[in-house]
């Protein structure tokens, strides 16, 4: 990852993943369901999944080859 926001986002998302896994083992859940964590817990756990989705999107953006603009003659 390049320096700046992208690298900080990756570090934050991976740290959040580690925290989510530990919390999931302590509370015996990883996939959020309203009936086992309540609506407030569901809203909180969805954030972790959104950040992981952002991590996948960031990887796709960085993996794309750079495009060279075509100049009109």
C-alpha angles and dihedrals in degrees: 000000000000120000119272130032097357094056093043090050092052092049091048094047093048091048089049090050091053091049092047092052092050092046090047092054092048095047096034096238137096104163111062118241123172093222095060104036102023127236095292092050091047092054091049095048093047089064091063091053091048091053090050089051088052088052090055091047091049090052091051092050093049093045093056114102113247114262121228114217114239114230120220114236 
